[in-house]
Amino acid sequence: MDEVAKLIDTLRRVEALYNGATTPGERVAAGFAKERLDARLKEMMKEQPVELKFSLENNWSRKLFTALARKHGLDPYRYYRQRYTTVMLRITRRYCDEVLWPEFLKLDEILMKYLDEITDRVVREAIHNDASEVAIRQQLLEQRATATEPKG
């Protein structure tokens, strides 16, 4: 269900609360809530969806983003000859900035951490106990610098 549909559903529930209010205080509170929701709905209806391009770093992030977009009722696609890690969406910028992208960033961070831990474990158990990063040697860099200097 998209954000507009959720907002309309919430608005209906607030109206039901307003109509079923038993005290004047409940009726006033529901009236204020309805006004706020009406204003937000009008603002959102002005926004037109735009086509946004997402260039994701790897296939895991692409799969996660695609699944998340579908969960939000969106239709991810890419154009012929675009990279496999590119995902296109027609979406409002606000919905993307406030809902979809923040959720993706949180989930992607968790996924990358999990995949990194699994990879380290597999490497240690199946290939070699030392799964640390490679050493950086300054000496080789200095040799290259002197080897490319003009002679004489």
N, C-alpha and C positions, 0 to 999 in steps of 0.2 A: 504494500500500500504506500503510495507516495505521500509526501508531506502535506499537500493540499487536501487529500482524502482524509488523512489523520486529523487535520485541523477541522474539517467539516464535521467529522464524527464527534470530536470533542465539543464543537459548538452545539450539536444536537443534544449531547448529554447535559450541557450547561443549561440549555433552554428547558429541558425536562426538569432539572433541578429548580429552575426559576418558577416553572408552572406548578411544581409540587411543593414549593416552599410553604412551611407552616407558620413562619414568623416573619415580620417585616425585615429583620436583620439578614435572614437567609436570602430573602428576595433581593435586597440591595446588593449583597455580595455577589449573587449570581448575575445580577444585572451588570455590575462592573466587569465581571469576568467575561460576559458575553460581548461587551463593548470592546474590550482588549482583543478578544479573538476575532471579532469582525474587522477591526483595524488591521490586524496581522494578515488575515485572509485577503483583504483588498490589496495590501502591499505585495503579497506573494503572487496574486493573480496578474499584476502588472509585469512581473518578470517573465521574460520569454526564455525558453531553453536555448542554449547555444551549443555548438559542437566543440567539445574539448578533446584535446589529444593528450594521452598519458603515455609517457615513455618510461617503462619500468625496467629495472636493472637486470632482472633474471626471470626465468620461467616460473619459479615458485611464487614470486611477487605478482606476476601476471595472472597466474591461476587464482591466487587469493583475491586480487582486485576484481577479476571477472566474476567470481562467485559472489563477492560482496555486492557488486553492481546489480547482479540478477536478484539477490536477496531484497534489494531496495526497489525492485520492479523496473529496472533499467535494462536496456538492450545493448550490450557491448558489441562492438564490431571493429573491423579494421579494413582499410582499403587495399586493393590489389597492389602488390609490390611494397607495402609498408612492412617494416620489421615485425618479426613474430612477437616481440615484446611490446609492441605498440597497441594500445587499446583506445578506441574512440567512443565517446558517449555524447548523447544529446541530453543536457542537464542544465538546470539553472546554476549560475555561479554561486549563489548563496547556499543552495542545498549542497553543492560540492564542498564549499569552504567550511560550512558549519556541521555537516553530518557525515558525508561519505568519506572525504579525504582524512579527517581526524581519526575516524574509526579504522580506516585502512592503515594509517601510520602506526597505530597502537598494535593492531593484529600483526602487521608485517614485522615489527620489532620482536614480538614474541616468537613468530615463526622463524626468523633468522637466528635468534638465540638458540632455539630448539634444534634447528638443522646444524648449527655450528657444534653444539654439544654432541649430537649423534655422530657427526663426521669425526670429531676427535676420538670418540669412543671406538668407532669402527677402525680407525687408523691404528690406535694403540693396541687393540685386541687382535686385529687380523694382519697388520702389516709390520709396524714397528712401534715400540714403546714410546719413542720420542716423537711427539706430534707438534713440537714447538716451531715457531717461525724460524726462517733461515737467518744466519748472522749477516751483518752488514760489515764489509771490510773496506776501510778507507784507503788502504794501500793500493788496491786495484784501480780505484778512481784516480789516484795520483799518478800511477804508471801510465794510464791512458792520456792524461793531460800532458805529460812530458814526452810521450811517444808521438804526439801530433804537433809538437812545436817544430818550427823549421830549423834545420841544421845550418850552422855556420856562417 
